[in-house]
Amino acid sequence: MERIPEPELMLDPAQARAYAEADFEAPHARVIDLFREVFPDWQGRGIALDLGCGPGDISLRFARAYPDVLVDGVDGSEAMMAAGRERIEAEGLAGRIKLIRALLPAEAAPRDRYDAVISNSLLHHLHDPQVLWAAVARYATPGAPVFVVDLLRPDSRETAAQMRDRYCAGEPEVLQEDFYNSLCAAFTLDELEGQLREAGLEGFAVRAVSDRHCMIHGRGR
């Protein structure tokens, strides 16, 4: 199946709220577990950049997992971040987590360099995937852990629909539709490896971690 790009930003407040209130406990907890698995010796200090932070759930989980880390979450959608800020404030972490609206690459992250760069489910939204890899090269300090998790594109629309029905049954219709569209907009492992070669990040590892997710990881240069 050829890739079918979707809108880069979730700007509809209703869609953003549905996403913020969805139960991502299992997949998002696994993101943190996988980070720990591939970077077991990371000291967990400094400032981390969460690219495409959305409502900030990964930023929150990362901050909880590493109590000595500050997190800058960056996203192009103010609607997505609004609900996240409420939750961060309610959990008493507003002093450690900041969600900032910035549309890369035209706008910059708030700091020049970061001690870790993470991203969950941003890549499939981008019409040009090099936006993400250029941000990795720009913002990760040399040796900083870089960790990206995203969807994998299935072989057909029929398979994408089957995955939607298998994994999103019972979710609001807007989330079911979004999941299907995101699967169709995602990349294959071969495409991801080609993107990394183009970006000069050949040393990064790429592998599937489920029937619908992959992770890409390496170190800043």
N, C-alpha and C positions, 0 to 999 in steps of 0.2 A: 504494500500500500504506500502510495506517495504521501508525503507529509501534507497536512491541511492546517496551515497556521490559524491561530485564534487571536482575538484582541489581546494586545500586550498588557493592558491595565484592566482591573476590576473596579469600575467607577460607580456602578449602581449601588447605592447604600443598602438596598434590600439584599442584593447578592453578597455584599461584603459582610453584612450582619449574619446571614445564613452560614457563611464560611466561618466566621469567628465563633459561632455557637455550635458548630459541628463537633462531633466526637472524634478527634484525631489521636486519642490517647495511645493506642497501640503503634501506629506508624511513626508518630513523632517521638515517642519514647525510644523507639528503635533507632531513630536518627542519632540520638545522643549515645546509645549503646554502641553503634557502629563507629562513631567518632572515637570513643574510648578504645575500641578494639584496634583501630588503625594508628592511633597516636597514644599508645599506653604510657609513654614516658613524658608526655607534655606536662609542664609544670602548672599550667592553669593560672597564669598571671598575665596582667596587662589589659589590653583593650581588643575586643573582637568586633568584627564587622559582619553583620548578617545581611546579605544581599537579597533583596526581594522578600523582606521580612513579613509582609502582609500584616495580619493582626497581632503579630509578635509572639506567637506560641513557642516557636523554636528559640527566639531570643530569651524568653522566660526560662525555658528548660535548660538552656545553656548556662544562664546566670546561676540557676540553682545548682547545677552540676559542678560549676567552678566558682565558688564564692569569692575568689579574689579577682575575678574578671569583671570589667565593665563592658557593656555591649551597646554598640551603635547599630540600630536596625534601620535600613534604608529601603524605601519603597516609593514608587511613583504615584500610588493611589492614596490620597488622604482619607478616602472613605474606608479603606481597609485598615488603616492604622488607628482610626478614631476609637473603635471598640477595644483595640489592644491597649491603648493608653489608659482607658478606664480600668482594665484588669491589672495592669502593671501598678497603677496607683493603689488599687484595692489590696494588692499583695505586698505593698510596702517596698517595692523595688524601683521606684521612680528615681532614686538616687544613683542607681547602677545601670539602668536601661533607658536609652533614649531612642524614640522612633522618629525618624527624620524624613520628610518628603523630599526626594531628589530623583530625578529621572536621568539615569545614566545613559549615555556618556556626556550629554550636554551639561548636566549639573554634576557637581562633585560630592563625594562623601565628606563629612565634616572634618576628617583628619587626613593627613598626608599618607600615613602608614599605619598598619594594624599588626598585632601580634598573633592573630588568627583570623581567617576569612572562612565563613560558612555560608551555605545557601541551600535552601530546600524548595524545590518546585518552582523555581524562577525560570530555568533554562527553556522549558517548553513554551513559555509565553513569549519569548523573544523572537522577533522576526529575523534578527541577525544574532546568532549565538556568540559571535566574537565580542559582543558588548560585555558578556559575562567574563570571558577569558581575558579580555583587555583590562577589566576591573581587577581581576585576580592578580595580573602582572603588575598593575599600578599600585595596589594597596597592600599587598602582602609583604611584610618585611622579609629579608632573606632568612630562610629556615622556618618561617611561620607555617603552621599547619593550614592547609587549604582543603576544605571538605565540602563536596557538592553531592546532593541527592536529588534525583529527579525521576520522572516516569520514563518508561520505554514504550516505543510505538509498536503495537501489535501488527500482525501480518495482514489484517483486513479490517474493514469496518464491522463486519459480522463478529469478529473476535472482540473488537472494542465494545460492541453492544453486549456481548456475553459477559465481559468483565464488569461492565456497568451494572448489569443485573445481578451478578454474583456478589460484588463488593459494596454496592450502594443501595441495595434493597432497603426500603424503609426510610431513606433519607429524603429531604425535600426535593421536589422536582428540579429546582434550580441547581442543586448540587449534583444530581444525577446527570443532567445535561452538561454541566461544567466538566465533570469527570470524563465523560465520553469525548467531549471536544478536546480536552487536554491529552487524552491518550492519542488521538489522531494528530495532535500537534507536536507530540514528543519525537525524540530522535532515537535511532538505533545505535547499538554499540559501535558498529563500524563508522557511522557518521560522527559519533563523539570522538573516536580516536582520530579521525581526519581533522576535526576542529582543533584538537590539542596539537597536532602536528603543525597546522597552520599558525597557531598561536605561539609556537616555540616551546610548548609544554609537553614534549614527548615523554618525559620521565614520569608523568602522572599515570596512575593506575586507573583502569576502568573495568568494572565488572557488574554483572547483574546480581542483585541481592534478593529478588523475588521474581515472580512471573510478570511484574509490572513496574518494578523499581530498579534503578541502578545507582551506583555511587562512583564518584571520581575523586581521587585524593592525591595529594603531593605536598611539596614544600615550596614556599615562596623563594624567588631567586633574586 
